Amino acid sequence: MKFPITRVLLSLLAIPSALMAEQGSVEAGKTVFMNQCSACHGADASGKTPLAQSLNVTIPDYRSQAVHSLTDEEIRKVIIEGKGTMPPVPNLSAEDIANVIAFV
């Protein structure tokens, strides 16, 4: 009788760590953002960069309410599939993506 209870308790302990892994790390996300995203989106995430000006595109300000109202899944989709003039971002692991989402 103790075995099933122990098994349930151990599985409940694993849930928070699984959720945390999916949520990502803000600090790790900042590193990924600076290395992979800041050239287009700006180190301050404003989207006001020389590259955006030279391409004559408007890049959303990641600090804006419009971006903050997006769900994690919507942000994940933009990273993976691209949107508008933004191409998909290659070579990011699922963990990198979760971390960038946490940072944004």
Order of alpha helices (4+ residues) and beta strands (2+ residues): alpha-alpha-alpha-alpha-alpha-alpha-alpha
